[in-house]
Structures are given as structure tokens and as C-alpha cells.
Amino acid sequence: MLSEDRGTGFEGKVSMRGWMIWGTAALFYLYEFFVRVAPSAMEPELQAHFGLTAAALGAAAGTYYLIYSPMQLLSGTIIDKFGPKRVLLISALVCTFGAFLQIAGDSSMFLVAARFCQGLGSAFAFVGTMYVAAEWFPRSMLAMISGLTTSLGMAGAIIGNAGIANMVEDLGWQSALLVAGMVGLAITALIAIVVPGHEPADFEQPAEKKPHVLAALKIVYSNPQSWYIGIVGATLYMPLAIIGALWGAEYVISLTGATKLEAASAVSMMYVGWLVGGPIAGYLSDRFNARRLFLVGASIATFFVTLFIALTPSLPLPAMFGVLLLLGLASTSQVVCFAAAVEHNPHSVTGTSLAATNMI
């Protein structure tokens, strides 16, 4: 059963420097989401330039996930071993290199290699950001910081779709990617300047050596709390993954008779729910020191809203907007899981515990 243990960690007063360090790392997470969804905003241009069908373009762009997903197993352990600054610096540079590589030639291999680089670099963004938060903020603020970080990711996805589309129309797709690459270089420089290579002086932790990769994985995955937290997080994220990213628009059309544009707008309300609700859920969880209560309540609310959607034969479109917003607000308490994962594992495996929760 999920417990409420807070563990050890940063015990000092939160400073402006702490916010700057987290904000810099979080900018990379926003940028990572931006480049993740960018190809969807320039599909015709990429197809024409690389001579690909829609299916072939999807396969090439999907190379991002071929490396991103398995790297979730190791990203946290690598950060535990080498520290957040070095890992974030290199991963941001690799991710940025992908933007430039994408416009370096007209062979599809350039696109495949570019997406591989972007997926590899992006794999460390969220875990690295939360690792920094665990070092520079007290445990009593971690859930709120997790919510703020997730909100920035959602904002990155929105900017990636709308912003890139406007840039492609105004500047052309290659110039848009060039701008994206320059932004990536600026973020990389900020990481080099702002993120320190050491923990804060008032970080409180027991003396312990960093375990090697297999030992770190064993510590986290042999802890029942890691599995409880990961499974709860996965079930709360499932509505966003299935309804938000896959079949939501088609389901809304069948249920309401909406147009594709209207259905897409309705589904986007789930993202709005996460964008707004994440920081609020995290703050309340921190304020009342109630991880378990919020996760149980969110699970029950998500279940009943999902059940209502599944069993309702038809709904007017305005009601569907409201229901999907409610589903996003209910499931956004998933952000609490990352704070709980840090609190229920030793500090020496903070990165591994975050990555394990993210992967599950």
C-alpha cells in the first residue's frame, strides 16, 4: 500500500536561484515537447522534400520513440551517476543537433538520424528537470513542481503544433527548423551557465555512495512502493494517451456528430485540464501532505468520468467539452506520482526512481 513517507532531501529556504535552475531545466523539457510534435505541423513539406509517402514519413518520424522509450530505463540511472548538469547539457546539445541535421540534406536518412538524435536527447529532459527540483526544493513542494513541469510540457506541445505551423507558413519549413535549432542552442547555453554541477549546501542526506546501474535498478524495482506508484500513474495517464492522442477525435465525432475540427477542439480540453490542473493538484497535495488521498481520489474520479463517457450513447458537443475538461482535471493528479516516487526511494537513486515511474 502506498505510504506517506517523505524521506530526506533539500531542507533549506527556496531561493530565486533554485527557481532559475529549475526553470532552465524546465525550458529544455518544453523544448523537447516542441520538437517531438513539430513534424505533425509540416507533414506536406517533409513529404515533398524527402520524397516520402505519409506512411513512410510516419515511420521515419517515429524513430524518435524507438530510442526515447527504451532510454527511459537508463536515463535516471545515468543522471544518478553523472549528475544533472552534464547529462542535461549533452542531451540538450544532441536534441538541438537533430533540428539542424533535419535540414542538412534531402535523403530520408537525414530525417531518420535527426529524429533519433531528438529522441535520444529528449529522453533525459523530464527526469533531469525533476532531479534538479528534488535537489533545490523541499519535499513539501515536489508535487507542485511536478505539476508545473508537466504544464510546461503541455505548453510545448501546443506551441509545437500552432507555433511551428505559423512559422512554416511565414518562413518556410527549413527556416522554421533553423530557428528551432537556434533556440535549442540558447537553451543549451543557459544550462551550461545556470545549472550547477553540485548540490546546494543545505541539502540533507545520509552519506551513501552512488550505486552502479544494475544496483540502482534493483533498489528501485525491488521496492513495492515504486510499483504501486508507477501503476497508479500509468492508469491515470491512460485516458490522455488513449483519448487525447489516439482515438478521441473519432469517438467524439461518433458520439456528437461534430466536425473534425470541433472534435479536435473538444479533445484538446483534456490537455487544458492537465495544463491548469497539474500545478493545482500538486500544490494541494503538498499543502495537505496527502499524496495517497489525492491519488485515490483522482483514480476514483477518473474511473467514473471515463465510465460516463463509455456508457453515454450520445452527448451534445458543449457537454462533451465539459466532460473532457473534467476528465483532464481528474487525471492530472498523476503528477503527484513523481513526487511520491522520489520520497519512497533513497536519494542515491532519485533519477532512477523518476525514470522508472515515467517508464511504467
Number of C-alpha atoms within 10 A of each C-alpha: 8 18 14 14 12 18 14 19 21 21 18 14 11 13 10 9 12 19 15 13 20 25 21 22 33 26 21 32 26 24 27 27 22 23 28 22 18 24 21 16 19 20 17 15 15 23 17 11 14 17 14 18 14 13 10 14 20 15 13 20 23 17 20 23 18 14 19 22 15 13 20 22 20 22 25 30 28 19 23 25 20 12 20 29 21 15 20 26 20 16 24 29 21 21 29 30 20 27 25 19 20 23 19 13 13 14 14 19 14 19 24 21 18 27 30 24 25 28 28 27 28 29 27 29 27 27 29 30 25 27 26 26 26 26 23 27 23 18 24 19 20 26 31 24 29 28 28 24 27 24 24 21 23 21 19 25 22 19 20 24 20 13 16 27 19 16 18 17 11 11 13 15 23 19 14 22 24 17 17 20 22 16 15 25 17 15 22 24 15 17 24 17 12 17 22 15 12 10 14 15 10 13 16 15 14 10 7 9 8 15 16 14 16 10 13 24 19 13 17 24 16 11 13 13 19 24 18 16 26 25 15 19 24 17 17 26 18 14 21 22 14 11 19 20 13 12 12 21 23 17 17 27 18 15 19 18 16 18 14 13 11 17 23 17 13 26 27 22 22 26 24 20 20 29 23 18 24 29 24 19 28 28 22 18 24 20 13 11 18 14 24 18 14 21 26 14 14 21 19 15 17 25 17 13 17 17 11 12 18 12 8 9 10 14 16 12 18 10 12 20 20 14 21 28 21 22 26 30 25 28 31 32 32 29 29 30 29 25 30 28 27 27 23 23 22 19 23 20 25 27 30 33 35 29 30 26 27 20 15 16
